[in-house]
Amino acid sequence: METQQYWLAKISIFEQSLYGLFIITILFSSYFSHSSIAFLSAILGLFYLTINANMAWSPWLFDNKNWLVVNGFLVCGFLGLIKDRGVFSIHGFYRIILLGLCGFIAYLWLFTSDVFSMYLNANQYPENWGTYLPIEVPLFSVVLLLLWRSISTASLSVVALLVSTLVWGFEHYQLINLPWSIILTILVSYYILVVVIDSYSLAYRDELTGLPSRRALKQLSLSLGNSYSVSMVDIDHFKKFNDKYGHDIGDQVLKLVASKLTEVKKGGKVFRYGGEEFTIVFPRKSLEQSKQELERIRKLIANYKMVIRDPKRQTKDERTHNKTSNKKVSVTISIGVAKRTQKQDFEQTLKVADQALYKAKKSGRNNVST
């Protein structure tokens, strides 16, 4: 009760800042191509304007609360199914049309559920069966859909849609005893946080391999002490491999090597440097300790047999000869490692490691050089 009174005392602050927060969220999420967050923020902003201002459609909306609730569920479900695209584009225009269609589907669903409820009552089914159709069925359907999508896609935006659906449902059932200004302020602030985290991940993580990117490596270099080792890793004959089997198989090789490199121990931190090159940083480790661990990783990758399947689409008869069309190949890596010395910065140490990598390649590849 004391918490609720505290929030109510601050309600004027939320009401004054909420419209500006909506605008910031819409523009911020649009700039970073988080269209689902942008559209949801715009719809919630329109809803807040409707309940606080005497708009032309406000009376109709207040008289059709069930439609408003169901439409909110369907909007969240639809936004959870589509890919994020540019808001100010032809894709954004199509999405506005489809969001409008959600309103028609909500109206059609409520009409159908009323007819079906009358049928159930006329045929002496339990009376409460029909009462679950209008709201509960869409709610649970959308929650299950978004729960599945959030697990399968690992998207923070979809999780935000799931949270919004639950909040929308809780408010309908009066399980949340707070004014809309406070609820929406919390939600919209959460949306901004989601966009910030997603944008940071895009900037600092390589999309193909899932490893931290070169920008993240530069960020780490600013926090390293005076004692560390750096290694440069390169996939041997990657260009020939790519030309022979195709870029799709080449991407598989990159992801395979990346996954094996993440098994590095002794505090090693793996980054994708660019192309087929990777960087491993060993904070507070000697050259010998780093070299020993890198040798273990080199053998781990060299001994792994990767299955290469024929990239051409096979007919049904050809699938019986899969054993002859599949190949097992070994991928090897060359590694150069260097220990930071006095008066060297990170870039200089990295350059020494790159020179050691060149030495490893000149020495026949598939080895660790210093």
Buried (B, 14 or more C-beta within 10 A) or exposed (E): EEEEEEBEEEBEEBBEEBEEBBEBBBEBBBBBBBBBBBBBBBBBBEBBEBEBEEEEEBEEBEEBEBBBBBBBBBBBBBBBEBEBBEBEEEBBEEBEEEBEEBBEBBBEBBEEBBEBBEEBEEEEEEEEEBEEBBBEBBBEEBBEBBBEBBEEEEBBBBBBBBBBBBBBBEBBEEEBEBBBBBBBBEBBEBBBEBBEEBBEEEEBBBEEBEBBBBEBBEEBBEEBEEEBBBBBBBBBBBEEBBEEBBEEBBEBBBBBBBBBBBEBEBBBBBBBBEEBBBBBBBBEBEBEBBBEBBBBBBEBBBEBEBEBEBEEEEEEEEEEEEEEEEEEBEBBBBBBBBBBEEEBEBEEBBBBBBBBBBBBBEEEBBBBBB
